Amino acid sequence: MTTYFVTRHPGAVDWAATEGLIVDIQAAHLDPQIIQAGDTVIGTLPIHLAAQVCARGGRYLHLSMEIPEEARGRELTVADLRQFGARLEAYQVIPASTD
């Protein structure tokens, strides 16, 4: 079982380290085809990729926070992530039928 942290943001990588998260692979992008049952993926994936992770038997932990409008579009520091309430939230994502 492998734990992936998917982010391209240095502040998020630093935050994970200060939180003591054990990560096997940190990557800027994820190919969901590599996920195996029992793997964990941490990040802020687009919903369709999170659904693919779950469909393959992976666990998805979303890096959630409340980012105010004035802080959007810039790199966040560890202090910023803490201030904005960074936390991991587990999601089971299942596509709904469009019929």
N, C-alpha and C positions, 0 to 999 in steps of 0.2 A: 504494500500500500504506500502510495506516494502522495505527499502534500505539495501542491503547486500554489505559488503566490503570483498572480498575474497582475502586473502593474508596470507602467513605464515611469512612475513618479518616485524620485529619490526620497521625498518626505514620507511616502507610504512605506517604503522599504525600511527606512530608519525607525518609523513608528512600530512596525512589526518586530524589529529587533529589540526595541526598548520594552515591548510588551511580552517578550520571551516566546514569541511564536516560533515553533520548530517547522522550518520549511526545507523541503528537499530540493525543490527547483523553483527559482524565481525567473520569470520570463515576461517580456513585454507583450507577447501575444500567445494565444492558446489554440492549438489544433485539437478540437474535442475528440478526434479519432484516436488520440493516444491515451485517453482516459480509460482506466480499467475499473471494474467493480471494486469498491472499497477505497478508491482514491478520494482525496479531498482537494477541492479547488477553492481558493480564497481570492477575492477580487471584486471588481465592479463590472462584471461581464454584461454584454447586451443580453436581453432576455432569451433570444433564440439560442445563444451559445450556452447559457445556463441550463436551458431545457435539454440540450444535447448531453451535457455533463450528467444530469440526473437520469436521462434515458439509458446511459451507459453504466449506471450503477454507482456513479460518483456522488459525493456529498458536496453541496455548494454553500459556501459561507460568504455572504455579501459584506463588503466593507462599507458600512453605512455611516453617514454623518449628516448634520444639518449645516449646509454651507450657505452663508448669507450671500445675497446677490453681489455685494461689493467684493467678495473674495473669489468669485468664480472667474475662471480663465487665467489664473496664475498658479504657479507652483506653491504648494502648501508645505509648511514645515511641520515637524513633530508637534511643536507647540500649537500650531494652527489646528492640526488634527485633533488634539486633545480638547482645545477650546470648542471645537465644533462637534464634540461628542462622538468621536470615532469609536466604532464597535463592530464586532462581527455578529451577523444575524444569519441563522440557517434558513435556507429556503428549499422547498421541493417544488420544482417548476415542471408543470405538465401542460403541453399545448392543448387547447380546447378545439373541438371540432368547429369548422367554419360553416357547416351545413345549416 
